[in-house]
Amino acid sequence: MFFTPLQFVFFLYIYMVFVNSPEGDFNTPEGDNNFILHYIPYAFWQVAALLMAIQQCWFIVLRDSIPFEWATPALLWKYLLSIIFLVFAYHILVISFILKVPIVNPEEGFVYAVIIIPAFFTYYKSQDSNDTRIVFIDEYVAD
């Protein structure tokens, strides 16, 4: 898939969030630069997570294994659109904060949509007793 190399690189560099401390005096060039350098790898991580959500939803639709009887591929698509909207809205909010024209209070988050709902679906899907096993096989054949 085209997105996989991007996801790999974006996930790989999440450690830079911890390397680049956001600490600094607010409204100073040093403080602003620290925050921007801290935010960029996090933004890439969010994009990678969004791409992974799209791939996972696509996968469960193709496998016809949507976890609820009442859920349809159309409903799953609406869920994805809402997550896409939230990610882009979040980036717009942070960029407006960086540009010093904040649209809303940046301390308010989207915890319900990006943590609680996916955690609920994950727990429900884990209860279907459809266990997955990972098996490693050594296929080396000696001459």
N, C-alpha and C positions, 0 to 999 in steps of 0.2 A: 504494500500500500504506500502511496505517495507520502502520507503524513508520518509514517513510522520513523524515518530518519530525523525529521524535525522534532518529533516527540523525544527521541533519544537524546538529541543535543539539548533541548530545552530542559528535560528532566535532569540531565547530567550536570548542568550549571546551577542547580538550585542552591548548592553549597555557597555560592557567591552572596546569597542573601545574608549568610552568617559572617562572611568575610567582610562585607561592606556594612559597617554599623550605621544605622540611621541617626545615631546620636549627633547632635550639633545644635548650635544656637539657631532658633527659628528666624527666618528672614535675613540670614547672612549667606554670603556665597558658599562658604564652607559647609554650613548646615544644609543648605539646599542641595549641593552636590552630593553630600553623604546620603541624603534621602533618595535622590535620583538613582545613584549607583546601587543602593539597596533595593529599590523598587523594580528596576529593569529585569533582573533575573526572576523575581517573583511574578512579574507580568508574563514572562515567557513560560514559567511553570503553569500559570493559570491557563494559558492558551493550550499547552500540551495536555493538561487535564481535560479541557473542553474537547479537544480532538479525540482523546481517549473515550470520553463519554459518548461522542458521536459514533465511534467505532463499536463500542459495546452495545449501544442501542440497535445499531444496524445488525450486529451479530445475533442478538436475541430475537430480532424480527425474522431474520433469515432462518434461524433454527426453530422458529415458531415456539419459543419458550418464554413468552412474556409471563411474568409471575402471577398475574391476577386474571381471573376469567373475564372480568368486566373491562380490562384494559385492551385496547386495540392498537395496531400500528399508528393509526392517526392520532390517538391520544399520546403515544410515545413521542411522535413528531412534535406535538404541541409542547410536551415537557422539554424536549431538546431546544425548541425555539425559545422557551422561557429561560433556559440556562444560557443560551447564546446571548440573549438580551441582557441578562444579569451580568455576564462577564464583560460585555462591551460597555454597559452602563457604568460598571465599576471602574473600568479603565478611563472612561470619559471623566468620571468624578475625580479620580486621582490626578489625571492630567490637568484638570481645571484647578485643582489644589496646587499642583506644581507651578502652574502659570500664574498663581495668585489671584484667580478669579473663581473661587469655589462656588459650585452650584448648590451644594447642600453640605451639612456637617459631615466631614469625612470619618468621624468616629462611629457613625451608624453603619451596621453591617447587614449582610444578607444571610445570617446564620441559618434561618429556617429553611431557605431554599437550597443552600449548598452543603449543609451538614445533616440536618434532621431528616429531610425527605429521602436523600440517598441512603442514609443509615437504616431507615425503616424498610426500604425496598431490599437492601442487602440482607437484613435479618430475615425478612419474609422468604426471600429466595433461598437462603441457607437452610431453611426448614423443610425443603422438599425431599430430603434424604436421597438426593441424586449426587452421591459422592464422586469426586474427581480424584483420580490417582495419577501421579506423575511417576513414570517408570523410566529408568535409565538403563539402556542395554548397550553393552560393549560389543560392537560388531567387528572388532579387530580380528582378523584371521591370520594366524601365523603361517608362513610358507613352509 
